[in-house]
Amino acid sequence: MPLSISIIGGGIGGLATALALRKHGFNVQVYERAQALRPIGAGLSLTPNGLNSLDAIQPGIVESLKQAGSQMNSLTLKRSTGEEIASKPMTIMEQYGQPVLSIEWSRLQAILASKLPPNVIHLNHRCIGFEQCSSSVEAYFEDGKTVHSDLLIGADGINSVVRKRLIGDGSPIYAGRMSWRAIIQYPHERLSPNSSTLIMAPDGKVFLLVDVGDGYTFWSAGALLADDSVCQRATDAKARVLEIFGEWTEPVKAIVEATPEEDIVERPICDRTPLQRWSQGRVTLLGDAAHPVVPSLGQGANTAFEDAYELAECLAHAPSIETALFAYESHRIPRTEAIYTRSAKEGDSSYKPDSETTLREMMKPSQINQDEFQAWLYNYKPGSHFTDDPGF
C-alpha cells in the first residue's frame, strides 16, 4: 500500500508538496485552516531555482505561471526624493534559462490548487497538535476531528503549529522591521510593465513597486520600528503608511491612497534561527515552517518548492521513512542555512544608513561574490544529486 501522508497547510509550499508526492503515487491529503482560498495582498518573485523545481514537479505548470505573471526585464533603484541611483536590465533568462517571474501569491496558489483533485484539499481544518507512535501519526483539529496517516508534514508557515509541537523553539524572531503590502490595479506613467522599482531613504525605509501582470502592481513598504505590534484597525494601518511614506516621490503616496484600507496587510518581518534537524519519527517540516527567512532575496517560495521536490524524491526512493527524512534533511539543511545567512545579511544592509552604497554596488555586474552566490542559487537543478547518492 502507498504511504498515507497528511500535509498541514494549504499554502503554496503545501500544495506543491502534494503535487510532488501524488506524482509518485502516495495517498496525500492537505489540511488548511482557512475557510476559503481567498485573495490576499501579496506578490512574490519566482526565480530559476524555484521555477525549475516546479517544472520537475508538474511539467507544463511554469508556462501557465508565465501567462499569469510578469517576467522582469528591468530593475531601478531610486531615492525617496525621486532621483535615480541606478538601473539595470534583468538578464536572468539569458543566464539561467528561466526568468525572474513576479506573480500574485493568490494566483500562484490557485494554479497549484487547480492541479489537484478537489477532494485532496480540506478547508476549515485548523490543526492544534499531533501524537505519533511507531506505526502512525494522528493529527488533531480544532473541531474535534482526528486524522491518521503514515507521515505528517508541517507546511503551515512561520508560526507553524507542527513546529511548535515538534521542536518547541518559541516564537519567530522579530528582525526590527515592519512591513506593509498590497496589490492594486493602478495605472501610472511611472509604473512600467515587466519592471520593478526599489525606492529608499537613508533612515531605514524602503518602498518596492513590482508589476505582477494583468495591470496589477504589488507594493511593499518597510521601515525600522522597535515595536512589532500591528494596528488593530485597517484605517490605522493605512494612516501609518501614509505618515511614514506620504512625502516620498510619486507614485508612492498616490498608490497607497488608492489602495482600499482593508487590502493593506501589515506584518512584522521575522525569521528563525536555522535548525539542525527538521524531523522526528514520522513528522517533518517544510518551507517557512522549517527555514523562514527575511524576504531580502525573495527565496521563501522558491526554497519551499525545492523542499517539495526533494522530499518527494527521498520518500519515493528510500527504503524507509526514517531513511527518507534523514536524506531530505541532509540535502536541504546546508543549502537553506546558507540562504538564511545571506538573506539576513542583505536584509540588514538594505536598512542601514549606507544602504544606498551597498545596493548601488549590488547593481553592478562586476560584483564577483554576488555573481557567484547568484549562480549557486539559481543553477539549482532538481534531482541532480539523487543519481549519485548511494543511499538510493
RAVENRA-V960286 format. One record per pair of residues at least 12 apart in sequence whose C-alpha atoms are under 10 Angstrom apart, sorted by the first residue. I is the first residue (numbers start at 1). GAP is how many residues later the second one is. Records with the same first field share a line. If there is no record, write none. Layout:
I = GAP / GAP
This chain:
1 = 24 / 25 / 26
2 = 22 / 23 / 24 / 25 / 26 / 148 / 314
3 = 18 / 22 / 23 / 24 / 25 / 146 / 147 / 148 / 312 / 313 / 318
4 = 21 / 22 / 23 / 24 / 25 / 132 / 144 / 145 / 146 / 147 / 148
5 = 13 / 16 / 17 / 21 / 22 / 23 / 24 / 25 / 132 / 143 / 144 / 145 / 146 / 147 / 148 / 277 / 278
6 = 12 / 21 / 22 / 23 / 24 / 25 / 114 / 131 / 132 / 133 / 141 / 142 / 143 / 144 / 145 / 146 / 147 / 148 / 277
7 = 21 / 22 / 23 / 24 / 25 / 114 / 132 / 142 / 144 / 145 / 146 / 147 / 148 / 149 / 277 / 278 / 279
8 = 21 / 22 / 23 / 24 / 25 / 114 / 117 / 118 / 119 / 131 / 144 / 145 / 146 / 147 / 148 / 149 / 152 / 153 / 154 / 277
9 = 21 / 22 / 23 / 24 / 25 / 112 / 113 / 114 / 116 / 117 / 118 / 144 / 145 / 146 / 147 / 148 / 151 / 152 / 153 / 280
10 = 19 / 20 / 21 / 22 / 23 / 24 / 27 / 99 / 103 / 111 / 112 / 113 / 145 / 146 / 147
11 = 19 / 20 / 21 / 23 / 26 / 94 / 95 / 97 / 98 / 99 / 101 / 102 / 144 / 145 / 146 / 276 / 290
12 = 93 / 94 / 96 / 97 / 98 / 99 / 100 / 101 / 143 / 275 / 289 / 290 / 292 / 293
13 = 96 / 99 / 141 / 142 / 143 / 144 / 273 / 274 / 275 / 276 / 287 / 288 / 289 / 290 / 291 / 292 / 293 / 294 / 295
14 = 15 / 16 / 17 / 18 / 95 / 98 / 99 / 139 / 140 / 141 / 142 / 143 / 272 / 273 / 290 / 291 / 294
15 = 14 / 15 / 94 / 95 / 96 / 97 / 98 / 99 / 100 / 101 / 105 / 106 / 140 / 290 / 293
16 = 37 / 38 / 41 / 42 / 93 / 96 / 97 / 99 / 100 / 288 / 289 / 290 / 291 / 292 / 293
17 = 13 / 37 / 40 / 136 / 138 / 269 / 270 / 287 / 288 / 289 / 290 / 291 / 292 / 293 / 294 / 295
18 = 12 / 39 / 94 / 95 / 97 / 98 / 102 / 103 / 290 / 291 / 294
19 = 35 / 38 / 39 / 93 / 94 / 96 / 97 / 289 / 290 / 293
20 = 33 / 34 / 36 / 37 / 38 / 285 / 288 / 289 / 290 / 291 / 292 / 293
21 = 36 / 287 / 288 / 289 / 290 / 291 / 292 / 294 / 295
22 = 35 / 94 / 290
23 = 34 / 35 / 289 / 290 / 293
24 = 288 / 289 / 291 / 292 / 293
25 = 291
26 = 286 / 289 / 290
27 = 93 / 122 / 123
28 = 92 / 93 / 121 / 123
29 = 90 / 91 / 92 / 93 / 118 / 120 / 123
30 = 89 / 90 / 91 / 92 / 93 / 95 / 123 / 125
31 = 89 / 90 / 91 / 92 / 93 / 94 / 95 / 96 / 110 / 116 / 124 / 125
32 = 89 / 90 / 91 / 92 / 93 / 94 / 95 / 123 / 124
33 = 89 / 90 / 91 / 92 / 93 / 94 / 108 / 109 / 123
34 = 88 / 89 / 90 / 91 / 92
35 = 87 / 88 / 89 / 90 / 91
36 = 86 / 87 / 88
37 = 69 / 72 / 73 / 76 / 86
38 = 68 / 69 / 71 / 72
39 = 65 / 66 / 67 / 68 / 70 / 71 / 144 / 224
40 = 64 / 65 / 66 / 67 / 141 / 142 / 143 / 223 / 224 / 225
41 = 63 / 64 / 65 / 139 / 140 / 141 / 142 / 143 / 177 / 178 / 179 / 221 / 222 / 223 / 224 / 225
42 = 61 / 62 / 63 / 64 / 138 / 139 / 140 / 141 / 170 / 175 / 176 / 177 / 178 / 221 / 222 / 223
43 = 26 / 59 / 60 / 61 / 62 / 63 / 64 / 65 / 138 / 139 / 140 / 167 / 168 / 169 / 173 / 174 / 175 / 176 / 177
44 = 25 / 56 / 57 / 58 / 59 / 60 / 61 / 62 / 64 / 166 / 168 / 174 / 251 / 254 / 255 / 256 / 257 / 258
45 = 24 / 25 / 26 / 27 / 54 / 55 / 56 / 57 / 58 / 59 / 60 / 165 / 167 / 252 / 253 / 254 / 255 / 256 / 257
46 = 16 / 19 / 23 / 25 / 52 / 53 / 54 / 55 / 56 / 57 / 252 / 253 / 254 / 255 / 256 / 257 / 259
47 = 45 / 46 / 49 / 51 / 52 / 53 / 54 / 55 / 250 / 251 / 252 / 254 / 255 / 256 / 330 / 331
48 = 44 / 45 / 47 / 48 / 49 / 50 / 51 / 52 / 53 / 254 / 329 / 330 / 331 / 332 / 333
49 = 47 / 49 / 51 / 250 / 253 / 254 / 256 / 257 / 327 / 328 / 329 / 330 / 331 / 332 / 333
50 = 12 / 48 / 50 / 249 / 250 / 251 / 252 / 253 / 254 / 255 / 256 / 257 / 327 / 328 / 330 / 331 / 332
51 = 12 / 14 / 47 / 48 / 49 / 50 / 251 / 254 / 255 / 327 / 329
52 = 45 / 46 / 250 / 253 / 254 / 326 / 327 / 328 / 329 / 330
53 = 249 / 250 / 251 / 252 / 253 / 254 / 255 / 256 / 257 / 327 / 328 / 329 / 330
54 = 58 / 248 / 251 / 252 / 254 / 255 / 328
55 = 250 / 254 / 327
56 = 249 / 250 / 253 / 325 / 326 / 327
57 = 248 / 249 / 251 / 252 / 253 / 255 / 325
58 = 54 / 57 / 251
61 = 50 / 51 / 54
62 = 36 / 39
64 = 44 / 47
65 = 36 / 37 / 38 / 42 / 43 / 46 / 47
66 = 33 / 34 / 35 / 36 / 37 / 147
67 = 36 / 146 / 147
68 = 33 / 34 / 35 / 36 / 39 / 40 / 43 / 144 / 145 / 146
69 = 32 / 33 / 34 / 35 / 38 / 39 / 125 / 142 / 143 / 144 / 145 / 147
70 = 29 / 30 / 31 / 32 / 33 / 34 / 123 / 124 / 125 / 140 / 141 / 142 / 143 / 144 / 145 / 146
71 = 19 / 22 / 27 / 28 / 29 / 30 / 31 / 32 / 122 / 123 / 124 / 140 / 141 / 142
72 = 17 / 18 / 19 / 20 / 21 / 27 / 28 / 29 / 30 / 121 / 122 / 123 / 124 / 138 / 139 / 140
73 = 15 / 16 / 17 / 18 / 19 / 20 / 26 / 27 / 28 / 120 / 121 / 122 / 123
74 = 13 / 14 / 15 / 16 / 17 / 118 / 119 / 120 / 121 / 122 / 123
75 = 12 / 13 / 14 / 15 / 119 / 120 / 121 / 122 / 123 / 135 / 288
76 = 12 / 13 / 119 / 120 / 121 / 122 / 123 / 133 / 287
77 = 119 / 120 / 121 / 122 / 123 / 131 / 279 / 282 / 283 / 286
78 = 119 / 120 / 121 / 122 / 123 / 128 / 129 / 171 / 278 / 282
79 = 119 / 120 / 121 / 122 / 123 / 127 / 128 / 169 / 170 / 277
80 = 118 / 119 / 120 / 121 / 122 / 125 / 126 / 127 / 165 / 167 / 168 / 169 / 170 / 172
81 = 118 / 119 / 120 / 166 / 167 / 168 / 169
82 = 117 / 118 / 166 / 167 / 168 / 169
83 = 116 / 166
84 = 113 / 115
85 = 114 / 115 / 271 / 272 / 274 / 275 / 278
86 = 270 / 273 / 274 / 275 / 277 / 278
87 = 110 / 273 / 276 / 277
88 = 275 / 276 / 277
89 = 106 / 274
90 = 104 / 105
92 = 282 / 286
95 = 280 / 283 / 284
96 = 279 / 282 / 283 / 284
97 = 281 / 282
98 = 280 / 281
100 = 94
101 = 93 / 110 / 111 / 112
102 = 92 / 93 / 94 / 108 / 109 / 110 / 111 / 115 / 116
103 = 107 / 108 / 109 / 110 / 111 / 113 / 114 / 115
104 = 79 / 107 / 108 / 109 / 112 / 113 / 114
105 = 78 / 107 / 196
124 = 17 / 18 / 19
125 = 15 / 16 / 17 / 18 / 19 / 20
126 = 14 / 15 / 16 / 17 / 18 / 19 / 35
127 = 12 / 13 / 14 / 15 / 16 / 17 / 18 / 19 / 27 / 29 / 33 / 34 / 35
128 = 12 / 13 / 14 / 15 / 16 / 33 / 34 / 36 / 37
129 = 12 / 13 / 17 / 32 / 33 / 34 / 35 / 36 / 37
130 = 16 / 17 / 18 / 22 / 31 / 32 / 35 / 36 / 153
131 = 17 / 34 / 35 / 151 / 152
132 = 16 / 17 / 18 / 19 / 20 / 148 / 149 / 150 / 151
133 = 17 / 148 / 149
134 = 16 / 147 / 148
135 = 14 / 15 / 16 / 146 / 147
136 = 12 / 13 / 14 / 15 / 16 / 145 / 146 / 147
137 = 12 / 13 / 14 / 15 / 144 / 145 / 146
138 = 12 / 13 / 14
139 = 13 / 23
149 = 133
150 = 132 / 133 / 171
151 = 130 / 131 / 132 / 133 / 170
152 = 127 / 129 / 130 / 131 / 132 / 133
153 = 126 / 129 / 130 / 131 / 132 / 133 / 136 / 158
154 = 12 / 124 / 125 / 129 / 130 / 131 / 132 / 133 / 134 / 135 / 136
155 = 129 / 130 / 131 / 132 / 133 / 134 / 135 / 149 / 153
156 = 129 / 130 / 131 / 132 / 133 / 134
157 = 128 / 129 / 130 / 131 / 132 / 133 / 134 / 135
158 = 13 / 14 / 112 / 113 / 114 / 129 / 130 / 131 / 132 / 133 / 134 / 135
159 = 12 / 13 / 129 / 130 / 133
160 = 12 / 125 / 128 / 129 / 130
161 = 128
162 = 121 / 122 / 123 / 127 / 128
163 = 115 / 116 / 120 / 121 / 122 / 123 / 126 / 127
164 = 125
166 = 112 / 113 / 114 / 115 / 117 / 118 / 119
167 = 108 / 110 / 111 / 112 / 113
169 = 103 / 104 / 106
170 = 102
171 = 99 / 100 / 101
172 = 97 / 98 / 99 / 100 / 101 / 120
173 = 95 / 96 / 97 / 98 / 99 / 100
174 = 52 / 53 / 54 / 94 / 95 / 96 / 97 / 98 / 120
175 = 49 / 50 / 51 / 53 / 93 / 94 / 95 / 96 / 97 / 118 / 119 / 169 / 172 / 173
176 = 47 / 48 / 49 / 50 / 51 / 52 / 92 / 93 / 94 / 172 / 175
177 = 27 / 28 / 45 / 46 / 47 / 48 / 49 / 50 / 51 / 90 / 91 / 92 / 93 / 117 / 170 / 171 / 174
178 = 27 / 43 / 44 / 45 / 46 / 47 / 48 / 49 / 50 / 51 / 52 / 88 / 89 / 90 / 91 / 92
179 = 26 / 27 / 28 / 41 / 42 / 43 / 44 / 45 / 46 / 49 / 51 / 62 / 86 / 87 / 88 / 89 / 90
180 = 27 / 39 / 40 / 41 / 42 / 43 / 57 / 58 / 60 / 61 / 84 / 85 / 86 / 87 / 88 / 89
181 = 26 / 27 / 28 / 37 / 38 / 39 / 40 / 41 / 60 / 75 / 78 / 82 / 83 / 84 / 85 / 86
182 = 35 / 36 / 37 / 38 / 39 / 73 / 74 / 77 / 78 / 79 / 80 / 81 / 82 / 83 / 84
183 = 26 / 27 / 28 / 29 / 33 / 34 / 35 / 36 / 37 / 72 / 76 / 77 / 80 / 81 / 82
184 = 28 / 31 / 32 / 33 / 34 / 35 / 71 / 72 / 74 / 75 / 76 / 79 / 80
185 = 26 / 27 / 28 / 29 / 30 / 31 / 32 / 33 / 70 / 73 / 74
186 = 29 / 30 / 31 / 32 / 65 / 68 / 69 / 72 / 73
187 = 28 / 29 / 30 / 68
188 = 62 / 63 / 66 / 67
189 = 61 / 62
190 = 60 / 61
191 = 18 / 19 / 20 / 24 / 26 / 60
192 = 17 / 18 / 19 / 23 / 25
193 = 17 / 18 / 19 / 20 / 21 / 22 / 23 / 24
194 = 16 / 17 / 18 / 19
195 = 14 / 15 / 16 / 17
196 = 12 / 13 / 14 / 15 / 16 / 21 / 22 / 23
197 = 12 / 13 / 14 / 22
198 = 12 / 21 / 22 / 23 / 161
199 = 22 / 49 / 50 / 53 / 157
200 = 21 / 22 / 48 / 150 / 151 / 155 / 156 / 159
201 = 22 / 44 / 47 / 149 / 150 / 151 / 152 / 153 / 154 / 155
202 = 148 / 149 / 150 / 151 / 152 / 153 / 154
203 = 20 / 21 / 148 / 149 / 150 / 151 / 152
204 = 18 / 19 / 20 / 21 / 144 / 145 / 146 / 147 / 148 / 149 / 150 / 151
205 = 16 / 17 / 18 / 19 / 20 / 39 / 40 / 145 / 146 / 147 / 148
206 = 14 / 15 / 16 / 17 / 18 / 39 / 144 / 145
207 = 12 / 13 / 14 / 15 / 16 / 38 / 41 / 45
208 = 12 / 13 / 14 / 44
209 = 12 / 42 / 43 / 46
217 = 38
219 = 33 / 36 / 37 / 40 / 45
220 = 36 / 44 / 45 / 46
221 = 20 / 23 / 24 / 31 / 35 / 45
222 = 19 / 22 / 23 / 44 / 45 / 46 / 47 / 129
223 = 18 / 21 / 22 / 45 / 46 / 128
224 = 45 / 127 / 128
225 = 43
227 = 41
228 = 39 / 40 / 41 / 42
229 = 37 / 38 / 39
230 = 35 / 36 / 37 / 38
231 = 35 / 36
233 = 28 / 29
234 = 26 / 27 / 28 / 29 / 30 / 31 / 32
235 = 25 / 26 / 27 / 29
236 = 25
237 = 24 / 25 / 27 / 28 / 29
238 = 18 / 19 / 21 / 22 / 23 / 24 / 25 / 26 / 27 / 28
239 = 17 / 18 / 22
240 = 26
241 = 12 / 15 / 16 / 23 / 25
242 = 12 / 14 / 15
269 = 24 / 25 / 26
270 = 22 / 23 / 24 / 25
271 = 17 / 20 / 21 / 22 / 23 / 24 / 69 / 72 / 73
272 = 16 / 17 / 18 / 19 / 20 / 21 / 22 / 68
273 = 17 / 18 / 19 / 20 / 64 / 67 / 68
274 = 16 / 17 / 18 / 19 / 59 / 60 / 62 / 63 / 64 / 66 / 67
275 = 15 / 16 / 58 / 62
276 = 53 / 54 / 57 / 58 / 61
277 = 13 / 48 / 49 / 52 / 53 / 56
278 = 12 / 13 / 47 / 48 / 50 / 51 / 54 / 55
279 = 43 / 46 / 47 / 49 / 50
280 = 42 / 45 / 46
281 = 40 / 41 / 44
282 = 39 / 40 / 43
283 = 38 / 39 / 42
284 = 27 / 41 / 44 / 45
285 = 22 / 40 / 44
286 = 17 / 18 / 19 / 20 / 21 / 22 / 25 / 46
287 = 13 / 14 / 15 / 16 / 17 / 18 / 19 / 20 / 21 / 49
288 = 12 / 13 / 15 / 16
289 = 15
290 = 14 / 17 / 43 / 46
291 = 12 / 13 / 41 / 42 / 45 / 46 / 48 / 49
292 = 12 / 44 / 45 / 48
293 = 43 / 44 / 46 / 47 / 48 / 49 / 50 / 51 / 54
294 = 46 / 47 / 48 / 49 / 50 / 51 / 52 / 53 / 54
295 = 45 / 48 / 49 / 51 / 52
296 = 44 / 46 / 47 / 48 / 49 / 50 / 51 / 52 / 53 / 54
297 = 42 / 43 / 45 / 46 / 47 / 49 / 50 / 77
298 = 45
299 = 37 / 40 / 41 / 44 / 78
300 = 36 / 39 / 40
302 = 76
303 = 29 / 32 / 33 / 36 / 74
304 = 32
305 = 77
306 = 26 / 30 / 74 / 75 / 76 / 77
307 = 21 / 22 / 24 / 25 / 26 / 29 / 75
308 = 20
309 = 19 / 73 / 74
310 = 14 / 17 / 18 / 19 / 21 / 22 / 72 / 73 / 76
311 = 13 / 14 / 16 / 17 / 18 / 20 / 21
312 = 12 / 16
313 = 14 / 15 / 69 / 70 / 73 / 79
314 = 12 / 13 / 14 / 15 / 17 / 69 / 72 / 77 / 78
315 = 12 / 13
316 = 76
317 = 69 / 74 / 75
318 = 73 / 74
319 = 72 / 73
323 = 68 / 69
324 = 67 / 68
327 = 59 / 62 / 64 / 65
331 = 54 / 55
335 = 41 / 42
338 = 35 / 39
339 = 34 / 38
342 = 31
346 = 12 / 13
